[in-house]
Amino acid sequence: MRLLVRDRILGIGDDYWIEDDRGNKVFLVDGKAMRLRDTFELKDAEGRVLIDIHKKMLALRDTMVIERGGEPLATVRRKRLSLLRNHYRVTLADGSTELDVSGRILDREFAVEYDGELLAVISRRWHTLRDTYGVDVVRDDADPALLIAVAVCVIHLAEKERED
């Protein structure tokens, strides 16, 4: 499944649409402005909230939490002691499953892997429009909403780190 992300079109509250390869709107990333912590909602085309994303308030390192239906789904944080500056670890709620995210996050050129197997590739190479990149979900059994949420988290964390 290949998705097209038009990142921050409006620039207000970090809202942007994600479309499929036929131009149909599939997901809306709804950034919640005026909150104490960084918060996003991933909604379907009809406006139903699929995933909640928020920054964990009390953490030693910047951490984003992904929830579905009020239940924790995953946590995302920069990998400790990584030789690569842009390397993030996603720990799923079961505690034993981890996804690795690595590449040039700020350039929108990175991959999401599980146990060495590629799940998704995020890239601007396929697109010439500014602030547009593709998310190619490689595995058919992968959860596209979760992978979009992971991409939102790592990009947000990398941008916050750059600002600091």
C-alpha positions as CSV (number, residue, x, y, z in Angstrom):
1,M,0.0,0.0,0.0
2,R,1.5,3.3,-1.0
3,L,0.3,6.5,0.7
4,L,1.1,10.2,-0.1
5,V,1.5,12.6,2.8
6,R,1.0,16.3,2.2
7,D,2.8,17.5,5.3
8,R,1.6,20.7,7.0
9,I,-0.4,22.2,4.1
10,L,-2.2,24.6,6.3
11,G,0.5,25.2,8.9
12,I,-2.1,25.7,11.7
13,G,-2.1,23.0,14.3
14,D,-0.1,20.6,12.1
15,D,-3.1,19.2,10.2
16,Y,-2.5,17.3,7.0
17,W,-4.1,14.7,4.8
18,I,-2.7,11.3,3.7
19,E,-4.0,10.0,0.4
20,D,-3.8,6.7,-1.3
21,D,-2.1,6.2,-4.7
22,R,-5.4,7.2,-6.5
23,G,-5.7,10.5,-4.7
24,N,-8.4,9.4,-2.2
25,K,-8.1,10.9,1.3
26,V,-7.5,8.0,3.7
27,F,-6.2,9.6,6.9
28,L,-6.1,13.0,8.5
29,V,-3.4,13.9,11.0
30,D,-5.1,16.4,13.3
31,G,-2.6,18.3,15.4
32,K,-4.2,19.7,18.5
33,A,-3.0,23.3,19.1
34,M,-3.1,25.0,22.5
35,R,-2.5,21.8,24.5
36,L,0.0,21.4,27.3
37,R,1.7,18.5,25.6
38,D,2.2,17.7,21.9
39,T,-1.0,15.9,20.8
40,F,-2.2,14.5,17.5
41,E,-5.2,12.4,16.3
42,L,-5.1,10.1,13.3
43,K,-8.5,10.1,11.8
44,D,-10.1,8.2,8.9
45,A,-11.7,10.0,6.0
46,E,-15.0,10.2,7.8
47,G,-13.4,11.9,10.8
48,R,-13.4,9.0,13.2
49,V,-10.4,8.9,15.5
50,L,-8.3,5.8,14.9
51,I,-5.2,6.6,16.9
52,D,-4.3,9.1,19.6
53,I,-0.7,10.3,19.7
54,H,0.7,12.4,22.5
55,K,4.0,13.3,24.2
56,K,4.7,11.5,27.5
57,M,4.8,14.2,30.2
58,L,7.2,12.6,32.6
59,A,10.1,10.9,30.8
60,L,13.9,11.1,30.9
61,R,14.0,11.2,27.1
62,D,11.4,12.6,24.8
63,T,8.8,9.9,24.3
64,M,5.6,9.7,22.2
65,V,2.8,7.4,23.2
66,I,0.4,5.9,20.6
67,E,-3.0,4.7,21.8
68,R,-6.0,3.1,20.1
69,G,-9.3,3.2,21.8
70,G,-7.8,4.6,25.0
71,E,-5.4,1.6,25.3
72,P,-1.7,1.9,24.9
73,L,-0.5,0.6,21.5
74,A,3.2,1.7,21.4
75,T,5.8,4.1,22.7
76,V,8.4,5.8,20.5
77,R,11.7,7.2,21.6
78,R,15.1,7.9,20.2
79,K,17.4,4.9,20.7
80,R,19.9,5.3,23.4
81,L,23.6,4.9,22.6
82,S,23.0,4.8,18.8
83,L,25.8,5.7,16.5
84,L,23.2,6.9,14.1
85,R,21.6,10.1,15.4
86,N,18.3,9.3,13.6
87,H,17.5,5.9,15.1
88,Y,14.3,5.4,17.0
89,R,12.8,2.4,18.8
90,V,9.1,1.6,18.9
91,T,8.0,-0.7,21.7
92,L,4.6,-2.2,21.2
93,A,2.2,-2.6,24.2
94,D,3.1,-6.3,24.6
95,G,6.6,-5.1,25.7
96,S,8.4,-7.8,23.7
97,T,7.9,-6.5,20.2
98,E,10.1,-3.7,19.0
99,L,10.3,-1.9,15.7
100,D,13.4,-0.1,14.5
101,V,13.2,3.2,12.7
102,S,16.3,4.5,11.1
103,G,17.5,6.8,8.3
104,R,17.4,10.6,7.6
105,I,14.2,11.4,9.5
106,L,14.2,15.2,8.8
107,D,14.8,14.5,5.1
108,R,11.8,12.1,5.2
109,E,14.1,9.2,4.0
110,F,13.8,6.4,6.5
111,A,12.6,2.8,7.1
112,V,10.6,0.9,9.7
113,E,11.7,-2.6,10.4
114,Y,10.7,-5.5,12.6
115,D,13.4,-8.0,13.4
116,G,15.4,-7.1,10.3
117,E,12.3,-7.3,8.0
118,L,11.2,-4.2,6.2
119,L,7.6,-3.0,7.1
120,A,7.5,0.4,5.5
121,V,9.7,2.9,3.6
122,I,9.2,6.7,4.0
123,S,10.7,8.7,1.1
124,R,10.5,11.9,-0.8
125,R,12.3,10.4,-3.8
126,W,9.0,9.6,-5.5
127,H,7.6,13.2,-5.2
128,T,8.7,16.6,-6.4
129,L,6.2,18.7,-4.4
130,R,7.6,20.4,-1.4
131,D,6.5,19.0,2.0
132,T,5.2,15.8,0.3
133,Y,6.5,12.3,0.9
134,G,5.4,8.8,0.4
135,V,4.8,6.0,2.8
136,D,5.2,2.6,1.2
137,V,3.8,-0.1,3.4
138,V,5.7,-3.2,2.2
139,R,3.9,-6.0,4.1
140,D,0.3,-6.7,3.4
141,D,-0.4,-7.7,7.1
142,A,1.1,-4.5,8.5
143,D,-1.1,-2.0,10.1
144,P,-1.0,1.2,7.9
145,A,-2.5,3.4,10.6
146,L,0.2,2.3,13.2
147,L,3.0,2.9,10.7
148,I,1.6,6.3,9.8
149,A,1.5,7.1,13.6
150,V,5.1,5.9,14.0
151,A,6.2,8.2,11.1
152,V,4.3,11.1,12.7
153,C,6.0,10.5,16.0
154,V,9.6,10.1,14.8
155,I,9.3,13.2,12.6
156,H,7.9,15.2,15.4
157,L,10.6,14.0,17.9
158,A,13.4,14.7,15.4
159,E,12.0,18.2,14.7
160,K,11.8,18.9,18.4
161,E,15.3,17.7,18.9
162,R,16.6,20.0,16.1
163,E,14.8,23.0,17.7
164,D,16.5,22.3,21.0
